Amino acid sequence: RLDIDALGQVLCQLSELLLAFPEIQELDLHPLQAFGTEMVVLDASLTLADPAIPTSNRLAIRPYPTELEEGAWLKDQRHILLRPIRPEDEPAHKQFVLQVSDEDRYKRFFADVGELGHEELARMTQIDYDREMAFVAVG
C-alpha cells in the first residue's frame, strides 16, 4: 500500500531541491519505488543549464519564505516562533478567530463577522508570499 504522506514528503524535497538549484533544467527519476514509508529512486539523471546563461525566475507563485521565520521570547519567558502563515494553519487560525472578542474581530475585518467558513479561512492562509503576507506566532 502506497504511503501518501511519504510520497508527499519526497515531492516536497524535490521542490526544495529545484528551488535551491535553479540551474537544474531537467530531472528524471525512474523508477521511484515505495516500500512502506521508504521511497527509493533506482535511477536518476539531470541536465544542468549553461552557467553562462542566467536562469530566469520560473516560479508563478513565490514559495514559503523560510528566511522570514524568527524566534522570540515573551515576557513570561515562553519561546515563540514568528513566521509567515501557511495553509496548514487554517484550523488553528479558525480557533484563534473564534476566541477573540467581537470588537477585536470587527477591528481586524472592518465588519461584523460570525464564524468564518473554509473558503474565507483558505483565502487568509493560502497566500502568494510575493503579493501579500500574514504572520503568525506559534509556541
Secondary structure as UniProt FT lines:
FT   HELIX           4..20
FT   TURN            22..23
FT   STRAND          24..29
FT   STRAND          32..35
FT   TURN            36..37
FT   STRAND          38..41
FT   STRAND          44..48
FT   TURN            51..52
FT   HELIX           66..68
FT   STRAND          70..73
FT   TURN            75..76
FT   STRAND          79..84
FT   HELIX           87..89
FT   HELIX           90..99
FT   HELIX           102..109
FT   HELIX           118..125
FT   TURN            129..131
FT   STRAND          135..138
//
